[in-house]
Amino acid sequence: MQGVAMPSRSILAFALLAFLAASVAGREAETDWPDRAAFDALDRRYRESPASRGEDGSDLAWVRSYALMAYASMFSATGDLAYLRRLLDESEAIAALRDDRRDPPLRDAFRGRVVPAWSTTRYTKGRRYAWVVHTGMITAPILEGLWLARQRLDGTEGKAAGGVLTPKRRDALLKTCREAVDLHAAEWRDGPREGEGHILGLSLKKPLPSTCRMPSAVLTSGSTG
């Protein structure tokens, strides 16, 4: 699968960004770690780079979604609302790039219509297609961030964060994710064995190479809000 074109230095910096977030998340929250300072420095470098502004579905799934994961990890580890703000701002920027919200909207060549997801012309010989793996990579860290916000922002912390994650903001992001995931529900197939299932790859005209459970429960359980 063709990757996102990025200079080697950007790839290294991006890998370190995710690594440092995981490192910080594994420790008790403090404010003066060298790790945290290094993360913030790399994050500034990332946000100033062209990689942070990619708009193609592939860029969103394989580059910008990892920044969302990093912000979620940092917010979980430190409780610092600055990371939650970055996660939410980036989530909303990505939500605005959904195919049906573009001007003009982008039409999925394999579904024959505009869909509520993030498509790309990579991997399909120039024909536009919204891959389920891209939908998962993009929506999962958004939902994780909303779940973490609910877990951490109860009581006094919640009062301080009232202007960061409002019900309107939360509900809009949940709706964005739910609509995108629901797009793939019609592509779900049971099997090949009992208790298993898979997504039919419309562009490949065959099952995608994985088995899993349809993640509708993530969006319908109310666990994020």
ABEGO torsion letter per residue (X at the ends): XBBBBBBAAAAAAAAAAAAAAAAAAABBBBAABAAAAAAAAAAAAAAABAAAABABAAAAAAAAAAAAAAAAAAAAAAGBAAAAAAAAAAAAAAAAABAAABOBBBBBAAAGBBBBBBBBABGAGGBBBBBAAAAAAAAAAAAAAAAAAAAAABEAAAAAAAAABBAAAAAAAAAAAAAAAAAAAAABBBOABBGBBBBBBAAAGBBBBBBBBBAAAAAAAGAAX
